[in-house]
């Protein structure tokens, strides 16, 4: 089950989106030269994982 990133049940913080949704999702994706996986730059966990010098690709979401 994928949770919305802006709702955090651990802290009870509910976020709101500001502005209009992005039309171009491709602008948020980046290719990792280490593992060859494309990741979402808006997800801090993915960014930090791909910042590690020697890492494996993240498992695919289902």
Secondary structure, DSSP 8 states (H G I E B T S, - for coil): ----TTEETTTTEE----SS--S-GGGGEEE-TTT--EEETT-HHHHHHHHSSS--------
